Amino acid sequence: MPELNVQSLSEEEEGIDIKKIFGNLLLKWHWFLISAVVCLIIAFLYSRYTPPVYRIAAKVLVNDDQKGGGLNKQAGALMDLGGIMGGQNSVENEIEILRTRFLMEQVVRQMQLNIVYYHKANLVNRELYEAPFKLNILSSVDTISPTLIQVKKLASDKLRVSSKDFEKDVSWNQRFEIKGLGILQLVPGAGNLISSHDYFISVTSIDERVANLMSQLIVGAANKQVTVVDLSLSYAIPKKGEDILNVLIKKYIEGNLSDKNAIADSTGKFIRERLAVISDELGQVEDKATSYKQQNKLTDMSEQGKLLVQNTGEFSMELAKVETQVSILTDLENYLKDESKNKRVFPSSLLPQDMVFSGLMTQYNALLIERDQQLLSLTEESPFVKNIDEQIAGLRRGILSSIQNSKNSYVITRNKLRSQLGQAEGQIKDVPEIEKNYLKLARNKDIKQELYIFLMQKAEETAISKTSNISVAKVIDPPKSQVAPISPKRNVIYIIGLLIGLLLPLVYILASNFFNTTILTKEDITTNTVVPVIGEISHNLTVDNLIVANQGRSAISEQFRALRTNLSFYLKTEKDKIILLTSSMSGEGKSFTAINLANILALSGKKVLLMELDLRKPGLSLKLGIDNKIGFSNYTISPKIKAADIIKELPINKNMFIISSGPLPPNPAETLMSEHMPGLINELRTQFDYIIMDSPPVGIIADAQVLVEYADVTLYLVRQGVTERAQLSIVNDLYRTGKIKNLGIVVNDIVSKHYGYGYGYGNYGEEAPNNLWKRIIKNMRG
């Protein structure tokens, strides 16, 4: 036999063989087809039974003082009376207000959105907007647990109410209690048109429902150049979604007007209190002037007194205005120092027209209003409320400091005017003392009267401004639902389903190949060992071990014929007749291969002997149904037993014979090394054309290496999907070290077409239809 060239192990190429990967995937096209069909069916069911969601949109025009224009300009001069509207508006601020949880909570409470009604339709529950009945929570628990209540109409005009751990038949308006909710009541709707369908009521906490709706609400501006706010809400019922958005906008506008009216009401109350005081003081001063004039019989002033009044009139008017400002600032200072009024809105219209005052006042009143809103859901001990209180206290100190500075400025001006007025009065010394005293009373009366007129003017301005209050925003595009739902989008779902259907098998195949450590392809063998492959046996779809005998035209039979042909290149002479079969481990098909190889050799007219030398785990006699009481182990122990006594003829073929293993010896390795073994082999060589030895796995025990010295060719069995790639190092080492001569690999149980070149016969002969399906299923299992 010509010597085999010892080749170096082929190095694994760097990079990815796209053609090979594509070819392997193409062989499993049925995986992709089945996966794609299943995923498309799931996508169809999802799009069919998922409730559609609609987008409801609205537009709100906001008055933005920073960008000019807006609604305030439409109010004319009334909007400039004392700055009662307070501060400037911006689109960004209004967007944040519309996004607040507090605003959505008002909507949920008013519309009772935490109670959602459903009825079963097309195997799924669909939400109802106008249910035929209403659930009233008469007395709720502190923390509502999410609960699903089923309501079913009974024949006796009663309702069966059931939920987790609760079931009861109730009448309309009857009270009942469910744990985790409280005391409830079912009230019939208009006409009591409840049908026999099963109804469901989902009750959740206010906070949970608010969070759910907030996640579906989008508020923003199209761009920074406009003052229009876009609102959109995603909801399953268009009409209900429109109503939710309408109520949200309504609550927002009401809150805006409420904030403005709160400032106007605070200013009006302060002015009325001061008017009452000033009115009393003015009446007292007028009474004193009248009494003084009557007591002193002062019916007419002298020319000198008139001249004094005329010369000092200008100083008196200026002094009266300054005295009015000092009085107002003193009252505001006392208002701020009064601890009982720390949480009341500041009367802004009485402030001097100063940018510092305006900015501080706007922030102060805004914080007070926000504090009142937060106290609806929080306590005063809340860290958030305490933080607002600290900001309010800081702003209050700032406003008080500014008022005191302004007051000091007015006091200086007042003292200067008083000095100038005193000098003017002192220039006329001849005026009678009675007239001088009367002039002082008249001047005091003028100051009080000026202050009274000023407060009356501010009171009228406040009243007019309140009646002219309009919201900072108005709806320019009412909420309206789109005609087509935004989800589920059938085309997108089908595309995603198809992609998932194609990706799942792809990922599975690539992952399986990546993590698989067994031999799958011929390349796995050629890259891990230099031993040539001389035989390839496909998967046996039946449990028949006698494939060659019973299915002579099958693909496997042809593969054994190919193996027989390849062996002829190893067994060149008549002396070369012993074939040794071994493997890395048990279960790789040595017995199956030995039986059918012997059968195919016998069919060529050769006399073939099977030797069952796997003494630890014999398989030939069991598969052939041969009695194993007397065999090889008996021959090595008893000299009375001859070779002819252990050779048994097989009914499969007249040219086939077997020597079974016999009883299991206590020392199998030593039994194979028996002194009788060489004589037996020499005797058998003279009687048979071929001797096939079924030996133990060489990768587990050393028994097979004992038999190597008798073998003319050694067939190393490798099973696809079972033999580890690392185990090929065993056969490679045996080949390189020369421990086994004439070594060849036979690949057994090939089930995947992607095994590679050299594997075929699939079209040779016929394959039963039921076996074809078994083969497809086997391929899918990998």
C-alpha positions in Angstrom: 0.0 0.0 0.0 1.4 3.4 -0.8 2.3 5.5 2.2 0.0 8.4 3.1 1.5 11.8 3.0 1.5 13.4 6.5 0.2 16.8 6.1 0.3 19.6 8.7 -3.0 20.6 10.3 -4.6 23.3 8.2 -4.7 26.6 9.9 -8.0 28.1 10.5 -8.5 31.1 8.3 -8.9 34.4 9.8 -12.1 36.3 9.0 -15.6 35.0 8.1 -16.4 32.7 5.3 -19.7 34.3 4.1 -20.2 31.8 1.4 -20.0 28.9 3.8 -22.3 30.5 6.3 -24.8 31.4 3.6 -24.7 27.8 2.3 -25.3 26.4 5.8 -28.2 28.7 6.3 -29.7 27.8 2.9 -29.7 24.2 3.8 -32.1 24.9 6.7 -34.5 27.1 4.7 -37.4 25.2 6.1 -36.5 26.6 9.6 -36.8 30.1 8.3 -40.1 29.3 6.5 -41.7 27.8 9.5 -40.5 30.5 11.9 -41.6 33.3 9.5 -45.1 31.8 9.1 -45.5 31.3 12.9 -44.3 34.9 13.6 -46.6 36.3 10.9 -49.5 34.5 12.4 -48.6 35.9 15.8 -48.3 39.4 14.3 -51.8 39.0 12.7 -53.3 37.9 16.0 -51.7 40.8 17.8 -52.9 43.4 15.3 -56.3 41.8 15.2 -57.0 41.7 18.9 -55.0 44.7 20.2 -57.2 47.7 20.8 -56.5 50.6 18.4 -55.0 53.8 19.9 -55.9 57.2 18.5 -54.0 60.5 18.7 -56.1 63.4 19.9 -54.5 66.8 19.2 -55.3 70.4 20.2 -53.6 73.9 19.9 -53.5 76.6 22.5 -52.4 80.2 21.8 -50.3 81.6 24.8 -49.7 85.3 25.5 -45.9 85.6 25.6 -44.9 89.0 26.8 -41.3 88.3 25.9 -42.1 87.7 22.3 -44.6 90.6 22.0 -48.2 90.4 20.9 -50.6 88.0 22.5 -53.8 88.4 24.4 -52.8 91.2 26.8 -52.7 93.8 24.0 -56.3 93.1 23.3 -57.3 94.2 26.8 -56.2 97.8 26.1 -55.5 100.3 28.9 -57.3 98.2 31.5 -54.3 95.8 31.6 -51.9 98.7 32.6 -53.7 99.7 35.8 -51.2 99.0 38.6 -49.8 95.8 37.0 -52.4 93.6 38.6 -51.9 90.8 36.2 -48.4 90.3 37.7 -45.2 89.4 35.9 -44.6 88.2 32.4 -45.7 85.1 30.7 -43.7 82.7 28.5 -44.5 79.7 26.4 -42.0 77.6 28.2 -43.6 78.3 31.6 -47.1 77.5 30.3 -45.8 74.2 28.7 -44.5 73.2 32.1 -47.7 74.1 33.8 -49.7 72.0 31.3 -47.3 69.1 32.1 -47.8 69.3 35.8 -49.1 66.2 37.6 -51.5 68.4 39.7 -53.4 69.5 36.6 -53.9 66.0 35.4 -54.9 64.9 38.9 -57.8 67.4 38.8 -58.9 65.9 35.4 -58.8 62.3 36.8 -60.7 63.3 39.9 -63.4 65.2 38.0 -63.9 62.5 35.4 -63.3 59.6 37.7 -60.8 58.2 35.2 -59.3 55.8 37.8 -62.5 53.7 37.2 -62.4 52.1 33.7 -65.2 50.0 32.3 -64.7 47.1 29.9 -66.8 44.5 28.1 -65.7 41.3 26.4 -65.7 41.4 22.6 -63.8 39.2 20.1 -62.1 37.3 22.9 -60.6 40.5 24.4 -61.8 43.2 26.7 -62.7 46.5 25.1 -62.9 49.8 27.1 -66.3 51.5 27.3 -66.8 55.2 27.7 -70.5 55.2 28.3 -71.1 52.1 30.4 -74.7 50.9 31.1 -73.9 51.3 34.8 -71.7 53.3 37.1 -69.6 52.3 40.1 -69.6 54.7 43.0 -66.9 54.5 45.7 -68.9 55.6 48.7 -66.0 55.2 51.2 -62.6 54.4 49.9 -59.5 53.0 51.7 -56.4 55.2 52.2 -54.5 53.3 49.5 -56.5 51.8 46.7 -55.1 48.4 45.4 -55.5 47.8 41.7 -58.6 45.6 41.4 -60.4 44.1 38.5 -64.1 43.6 39.2 -66.3 41.4 37.0 -70.0 42.2 36.7 -72.5 39.9 35.2 -76.3 40.4 34.8 -78.5 37.6 36.3 -82.0 36.7 35.3 -83.5 38.0 38.6 -82.5 41.6 37.9 -79.5 41.1 40.1 -75.8 41.5 39.4 -73.1 39.0 40.2 -70.0 41.0 41.3 -66.8 39.1 41.6 -63.1 39.8 42.0 -60.2 38.2 43.7 -61.4 36.7 47.0 -64.8 38.2 46.5 -68.1 37.1 44.9 -71.6 38.4 45.7 -75.0 38.8 44.1 -76.2 42.4 44.6 -79.1 44.6 43.5 -78.9 48.1 42.0 -77.8 50.8 44.5 -77.0 48.1 47.1 -73.8 48.7 49.1 -71.1 46.1 49.2 -67.5 46.1 50.4 -64.4 44.8 48.5 -61.1 44.5 50.4 -58.6 47.0 49.1 -61.2 49.4 47.7 -63.8 50.2 50.3 -67.6 50.5 50.2 -69.0 50.5 46.7 -72.3 50.8 44.9 -73.5 50.0 41.4 -75.9 52.5 39.9 -77.9 51.8 36.7 -77.2 54.0 33.7 -79.8 55.7 31.4 -82.4 53.1 30.5 -80.6 50.3 32.4 -79.6 48.7 29.0 -77.1 46.3 30.5 -76.7 43.2 28.3 -75.7 39.6 29.0 -72.1 40.3 28.2 -69.5 40.1 30.9 -68.4 43.5 32.1 -65.2 44.3 33.8 -64.3 47.3 36.0 -60.7 48.2 36.5 -60.2 50.4 39.7 -56.8 51.9 40.3 -55.4 54.6 42.6 -55.5 58.2 41.5 -51.8 58.4 41.4 -51.4 55.4 39.2 -54.0 56.6 36.7 -52.4 60.1 36.6 -49.0 58.5 35.9 -50.5 56.4 33.1 -52.2 59.4 31.4 -49.1 61.6 31.8 -47.1 59.0 29.9 -49.6 59.4 27.0 -49.7 63.2 27.0 -47.3 65.2 24.9 -47.0 69.0 25.3 -44.7 71.2 23.3 -44.2 74.0 20.9 -43.7 73.6 17.2 -40.7 76.0 17.3 -39.3 78.8 19.3 -40.7 81.5 17.0 -44.4 80.9 17.8 -46.5 81.1 21.0 -48.7 78.2 20.1 -48.6 75.1 22.4 -49.4 71.7 20.8 -51.1 69.1 23.0 -51.6 65.5 22.0 -53.0 62.5 23.9 -53.0 58.9 22.9 -56.1 57.0 23.9 -58.1 54.0 22.8 -61.5 55.8 22.7 -61.4 59.0 20.5 -64.4 60.7 22.2 -63.1 60.0 25.7 -59.7 61.2 24.7 -61.1 64.4 23.4 -63.1 65.0 26.6 -60.0 64.3 28.7 -58.0 66.9 26.7 -60.9 69.4 26.9 -61.1 69.1 30.7 -57.3 69.4 31.0 -57.3 72.7 29.0 -60.4 73.9 30.9 -58.7 73.3 34.3 -55.5 75.0 33.0 -57.5 78.2 32.0 -59.5 78.1 35.2 -56.3 77.9 37.2 -54.7 80.7 35.4 -57.8 83.0 36.0 -57.9 81.9 39.6 -54.3 82.9 40.2 -55.0 86.4 38.7 -58.2 86.8 40.7 -56.5 85.8 43.9 -54.1 88.7 43.5 -56.9 91.1 42.7 -59.0 89.9 45.7 -56.0 90.3 48.0 -55.4 93.9 46.8 -59.1 94.8 47.0 -59.4 93.4 50.6 -56.3 95.4 51.7 -57.7 98.6 50.1 -61.1 98.2 51.7 -59.5 97.8 55.1 -57.4 100.9 54.6 -60.3 102.9 53.2 -62.3 102.2 56.4 -59.4 103.5 58.5 -58.7 106.6 56.4 -62.4 107.4 56.1 -62.7 107.6 59.9 -59.5 109.7 60.1 -60.7 112.0 57.4 -64.1 112.5 59.1 -62.3 113.3 62.4 -60.1 115.9 60.7 -63.1 117.5 58.9 -65.0 117.7 62.2 -62.0 119.3 63.9 -61.7 121.9 61.2 -65.4 122.7 61.3 -65.4 123.0 65.1 -62.3 125.2 65.2 -63.9 127.5 62.6 -67.1 127.7 64.6 -65.5 128.2 67.9 -63.3 131.0 66.6 -66.0 132.5 64.5 -63.7 132.3 61.5 -66.1 133.1 58.7 -63.7 134.5 56.2 -59.9 134.6 55.9 -58.0 137.8 55.4 -56.2 138.7 52.3 -53.0 137.9 54.0 -54.3 134.4 54.8 -55.5 133.8 51.3 -52.1 134.9 50.0 -50.5 132.3 52.4 -52.8 129.6 51.1 -52.0 130.5 47.5 -48.2 130.6 48.0 -48.1 127.3 50.1 -50.7 125.4 48.0 -48.0 124.0 45.7 -45.9 122.7 48.6 -49.0 121.4 50.3 -50.0 119.3 47.2 -46.5 117.8 46.9 -46.4 117.1 50.6 -49.8 115.4 50.5 -48.7 113.1 47.7 -45.5 112.2 49.6 -47.4 111.7 52.8 -49.7 109.4 50.9 -46.8 107.3 49.7 -45.2 107.2 53.2 -48.6 106.1 54.6 -49.1 103.4 52.0 -45.5 102.1 52.4 -45.9 102.1 56.2 -49.1 100.0 55.9 -47.4 97.6 53.5 -44.4 97.3 55.9 -46.8 96.5 58.7 -48.6 94.0 56.4 -45.3 92.2 55.7 -44.3 92.2 59.4 -47.6 90.7 60.5 -46.9 86.9 61.0 -50.6 86.1 60.6 -50.4 87.3 56.9 -47.3 85.4 55.9 -49.2 83.1 53.6 -51.5 85.7 52.0 -51.1 87.0 48.4 -49.4 90.4 48.4 -51.6 93.4 47.2 -49.4 94.2 44.2 -51.2 97.2 42.7 -50.2 99.4 45.7 -46.5 99.0 45.0 -44.5 101.8 43.5 -43.9 101.4 39.8 -40.4 99.9 40.1 -38.9 96.9 38.3 -37.4 95.4 41.4 -40.7 95.5 43.2 -42.5 94.0 40.2 -40.0 91.1 39.9 -40.0 90.3 43.6 -43.8 90.6 43.8 -44.4 88.3 40.8 -42.2 85.5 42.2 -43.7 85.9 45.7 -47.3 85.6 44.6 -46.5 82.8 42.2 -44.9 80.8 45.1 -47.8 81.4 47.3 -50.3 80.1 44.7 -48.1 77.1 44.0 -47.9 76.4 47.8 -51.7 76.4 48.0 -51.9 74.0 45.1 -49.4 71.6 46.5 -51.2 71.5 49.9 -54.1 69.9 48.1 -52.1 66.7 47.9 -49.2 67.3 50.4 -48.8 68.3 54.0 -47.0 71.3 55.4 -44.3 68.9 56.7 -43.5 67.8 53.2 -39.9 68.7 52.2 -41.3 70.2 48.9 -43.6 72.5 50.8 -40.9 73.4 53.3 -38.6 74.4 50.4 -41.4 76.7 49.0 -41.8 78.2 52.5 -38.1 79.0 52.6 -38.3 80.7 49.2 -41.3 82.7 50.3 -39.6 83.8 53.5 -36.5 84.9 51.5 -38.6 86.9 49.0 -40.7 88.4 51.8 -37.4 89.7 53.4 -36.4 91.1 50.0 -39.7 92.9 49.4 -39.6 94.3 53.0 -36.1 95.6 52.5 -37.1 97.3 49.2 -40.2 98.8 50.8 -38.2 100.1 53.7 -35.6 101.7 51.3 -38.4 103.3 49.3 -40.1 104.5 52.5 -36.8 106.1 53.8 -36.5 107.9 50.4 -40.1 109.3 50.7 -39.5 110.3 54.4 -36.5 112.3 53.3 -38.5 114.0 50.6 -41.4 114.6 53.0 -39.1 116.2 55.6 -37.7 118.4 52.9 -41.1 119.5 51.7 -42.2 120.2 55.3 -39.1 122.4 55.8 -39.8 124.3 52.6 -43.5 124.7 53.6 -42.5 126.0 57.1 -40.2 128.6 55.5 -43.0 129.7 53.2 -45.4 130.0 56.1 -42.8 131.9 58.2 -42.4 134.6 55.6 -45.8 136.0 56.5 -45.7 137.0 60.2 -48.7 139.1 60.3 -51.2 136.4 59.7 -53.4 135.9 62.9 -52.6 132.8 65.0 -56.2 131.6 64.6 -55.9 131.5 60.8 -52.5 129.8 61.1 -53.9 127.0 63.2 -56.8 126.7 60.8 -54.4 126.4 57.8 -52.7 123.5 59.6 -56.0 121.7 60.1 -56.9 122.4 56.5 -53.5 121.0 55.3 -54.0 117.8 57.4 -57.5 117.4 56.0 -56.1 117.8 52.4 -53.5 115.0 53.1 -56.1 112.6 54.4 -58.4 113.5 51.5 -55.6 112.9 49.0 -54.9 109.5 50.5 -58.6 108.6 50.5 -59.0 109.6 46.9 -55.8 107.6 46.0 -57.2 104.5 47.7 -60.6 105.0 46.1 -58.9 105.2 42.7 -57.0 102.0 43.3 -60.1 100.2 44.5 -61.9 101.1 41.3 -58.8 100.0 39.2 -58.7 96.7 41.0 -62.4 96.1 40.5 -62.2 97.0 36.8 -59.1 94.9 36.3 -60.7 91.9 37.9 -63.7 92.1 35.6 -61.4 92.4 32.6 -59.2 89.4 33.6 -58.7 87.0 30.7 -56.6 83.8 30.6 -53.1 83.9 29.4 -54.1 81.4 26.8 -57.0 80.5 24.6 -57.9 77.4 22.5 -57.5 78.0 18.8 -57.9 74.4 17.7 -60.2 72.3 20.0 -59.2 68.7 20.8 -60.0 66.4 17.8 -59.1 62.8 17.2 -57.4 61.6 14.1 -59.4 59.3 11.8 -56.8 56.5 11.6 -55.4 54.9 14.7 -51.7 55.4 15.4 -51.3 51.9 16.7 -51.3 49.1 16.0 -49.8 49.8 12.6 -50.5 46.5 10.8 -47.8 46.9 8.1 -45.1 47.7 10.6 -46.2 44.8 12.8 -46.1 42.4 9.9 -42.7 43.6 8.9 -41.4 43.2 12.4 -43.0 39.8 12.7 -41.3 38.7 9.4 -38.0 40.1 10.6 -38.3 38.3 13.9 -39.3 35.1 12.1 -36.1 35.3 10.1 -33.9 36.4 12.9 -34.9 33.7 15.4 -33.6 30.7 13.4 -30.6 32.7 12.2 -29.6 33.6 15.8 -30.3 30.0 16.9 -28.2 28.5 14.1 -25.3 30.9 14.6 -25.4 30.5 18.4 -25.6 26.7 18.1 -22.6 26.7 15.7 -20.7 29.0 18.0 -21.2 27.1 21.2 -21.2 23.6 19.6 -18.1 21.6 20.3 -19.0 18.4 18.4 -18.1 17.5 14.8 -20.7 18.8 12.3 -18.9 19.2 9.0 -16.1 17.4 7.2 -14.1 20.6 7.6 -14.2 20.1 11.4 -12.3 16.8 10.8 -9.8 18.0 8.2 -8.9 21.1 10.3 -8.3 19.0 13.5 -6.5 15.9 12.2 -4.4 14.8 9.3 -6.0 11.3 9.2 -7.9 10.8 6.0 -11.6 10.2 5.8 -12.2 6.9 3.9 -15.9 6.4 4.7 -19.1 8.4 5.3 -22.3 6.7 6.5 -25.5 8.7 6.6 -28.1 8.5 9.4 -30.2 5.4 9.7 -33.8 6.5 9.8 -34.9 3.0 11.0 -33.9 0.9 14.0 -32.7 -1.9 11.6 -29.0 -2.7 12.2 -28.9 -4.9 9.1 -29.3 -2.1 6.5 -27.2 -3.8 3.9 -29.0 -7.2 4.3 -32.5 -5.7 4.4 -32.2 -2.6 2.3 -29.6 -3.4 -0.3 -30.5 -0.5 -2.6 -30.6 2.2 0.1 -28.2 5.1 0.3 -26.5 3.7 3.4 -25.8 0.4 1.5 -24.2 2.3 -1.3 -22.0 4.1 1.3 -20.8 0.8 2.7 -20.0 -0.3 -0.8 -17.9 2.9 -1.2 -16.2 2.1 2.1 -15.5 -1.4 0.8 -13.9 0.1 -2.3 -11.8 2.5 -0.3 -10.5 -0.4 1.9 -9.2 -2.2 -1.2 -6.5 0.5 -1.4 -5.4 -0.3 2.1 -5.7 -4.1 1.9 -3.5 -4.7 -1.2 -2.4 -8.3 -0.6 -4.0 -11.5 0.5 -2.3 -11.3 3.8 -3.9 -7.9 4.6 -7.3 -9.0 5.9 -7.8 -7.9 9.5 -9.9 -4.7 10.0 -9.9 -3.1 13.5 -12.8 -0.8 14.4 -12.4 1.7 17.3 -13.5 5.2 18.4 -13.1 7.9 21.0 -16.0 6.8 23.2 -19.0 4.5 23.4 -22.0 5.1 21.2 -20.3 6.2 18.0 -21.6 3.2 15.9 -18.7 0.7 15.9 -21.0 -2.4 16.1 -23.4 -1.0 13.5 -20.6 -0.3 11.1 -18.9 -3.7 11.8 -22.1 -5.7 11.0 -22.9 -3.9 7.8 -19.3 -3.7 6.6 -19.0 -7.5 7.1 -22.3 -8.0 5.3 -21.1 -5.9 2.3 -17.8 -7.8 2.1 -19.7 -11.1 2.3 -21.9 -10.1 -0.6 -18.8 -9.9 -2.8 -18.3 -13.6 -2.1 -15.7 -13.2 0.6 -15.7 -15.2 3.8 -15.9 -12.7 6.7 -15.5 -13.2 10.4 -16.8 -10.7 13.0 -14.8 -10.7 16.3 -16.6 -9.2 19.3 -13.6 -8.0 21.2 -15.3 -5.2 23.2 -15.3 -7.4 26.3 -16.6 -4.7 28.7 -19.6 -3.7 26.7 -20.3 -6.2 23.9 -22.8 -5.1 21.2 -22.5 -7.4 18.2 -24.1 -10.5 19.7 -27.0 -8.4 21.1 -27.7 -6.7 17.8 -27.4 -10.0 15.9 -29.4 -12.0 18.4 -26.6 -14.5 19.0 -26.2 -16.5 22.2 -23.2 -15.2 24.0 -22.6 -17.9 26.6 -19.5 -19.3 24.8 -17.1 -17.0 23.1 -13.7 -15.4 23.0 -13.2 -15.2 26.8 -14.0 -18.9 27.2 -11.3 -19.7 24.6 -8.6 -17.8 26.4 -9.4 -19.5 29.7 -10.0 -23.1 28.8 -7.5 -25.0 26.6 -10.2 -27.6 25.8 -12.1 -25.1 23.7 -10.9 -24.8 20.2 -11.3 -22.1 17.6 -14.0 -24.0 15.8 -16.0 -24.2 19.0 -16.4 -20.4 19.3 -17.0 -19.7 15.5 -20.7 -19.3 14.8 -22.3 -19.0 11.5 -24.7 -16.1 10.9 -28.0 -16.5 9.2 -27.7 -13.2 7.4 -25.3 -14.5 4.9 -23.6 -17.9 4.4 -20.2 -16.2 4.2 -20.7 -14.4 7.6 -19.4 -15.8 10.9 -18.9 -14.4 14.4 -16.9 -15.0 17.5 -18.8 -13.4 20.3 -17.2 -12.0 23.4 -18.4 -14.6 25.8 -18.9 -14.0 29.5 -17.4 -10.8 30.9 -13.9 -11.6 32.3 -12.6 -10.0 35.5 -9.6 -8.6 33.5 -10.6 -7.7 29.9 -7.2 -6.1 29.0 -5.2 -9.1 30.2 -7.7 -11.4 28.4 -6.9 -9.7 25.1 -3.2 -10.1 25.8 -3.7 -13.9 26.4 -0.9 -16.2 25.1 -3.5 -18.0 23.0 -4.4 -14.8 21.1 -1.6 -14.9 18.5 -2.3 -18.6 17.6 -6.0 -17.8 17.3 -5.4 -14.9 14.9 -3.0 -17.0 12.8 -5.5 -19.8 12.5 -8.3 -17.4 11.6 -6.2 -15.8 8.9 -6.1 -19.1 7.1 -9.8 -19.7 7.3 -11.3 -16.2 6.4 -10.8 -13.6 3.7 -11.6 -10.7 6.1 -11.6 -10.5 9.9 -13.4 -7.5 11.4 -12.5 -6.8 15.1 -15.0 -4.7 17.1 -12.8 -3.3 19.8 -13.4 -1.0 22.8 -13.1 2.9 22.4 -9.4 3.8 22.3 -10.2 7.2 23.9 -11.4 5.6 27.1 -9.4 2.4 27.7 -6.3 0.8 26.3 -7.8 -2.5 25.0 -7.9 -1.3 21.4 -4.2 -0.5 21.4 -3.5 -4.2 22.4 -5.2 -5.3 19.3 -3.5 -2.9 17.0 -0.6 -5.2 16.4 -2.9 -7.7 14.7 -4.7 -5.2 12.5 -3.8 -4.5 8.9 -6.1 -1.4 8.8 -7.7 0.5 11.6 -11.0 2.3 11.1 -11.6 5.2 13.6 -15.3 5.8 14.0 -16.5 9.5 14.3 -20.1 10.3 14.8 -21.6 13.6 13.6 -23.0 15.6 16.5 -21.6 13.3 19.1 -17.8 13.1 18.8 -16.1 16.2 20.3 -13.7 18.1 18.1 -11.2 17.9 20.9 -11.3 14.1 20.8 -9.8 14.2 17.3 -6.5 15.0 19.0 -6.5 11.3 20.1 -6.6 9.9 16.6 -4.2 12.6 15.4 -1.7 11.6 18.1 -2.0 7.9 17.3 -1.4 8.7 13.7 1.6 11.0 14.2 3.3 8.7 16.7 2.8 5.6 14.5 1.1 3.6 17.2 -1.6 2.7 14.7 -0.7 1.9 11.1 -3.0 2.3 8.1 -5.4 4.5 10.1 -8.5 6.0 8.4 -11.6 7.8 9.7 -15.2 6.7 9.0 -17.8 9.3 9.7 -21.1 7.8 11.0 -24.7 9.0 11.4 -24.5 12.0 9.1 -27.8 13.8 9.3 -27.1 17.3 8.0 -26.6 18.2 4.4 -24.1 20.9 5.4 -21.7 18.1 6.4 -19.8 18.9 3.2 -18.2 17.4 0.2 -17.8 13.7 -0.2 -21.3 13.0 1.2 -24.1 12.0 -1.1 -26.3 9.1 -2.3 -29.4 11.0 -1.2 -31.0 10.4 -4.7 -29.8 6.9 -5.0 -32.7 4.5 -4.3 -36.0 5.5 -2.9 -36.8 6.8 0.5 -40.2 6.3 2.1 -42.4 9.4 2.5 -42.8 8.9 6.2 -39.0 8.6 6.5 -38.6 11.9 4.6 -40.6 13.7 7.3 -38.6 12.0 10.0 -35.5 13.2 8.3 -36.7 16.8 8.1 -37.6 16.7 11.9 -34.2 15.3 12.6 -32.5 18.0 10.6 -34.4 20.7 12.6 -33.1 19.2 15.8 -29.6 19.9 14.4 
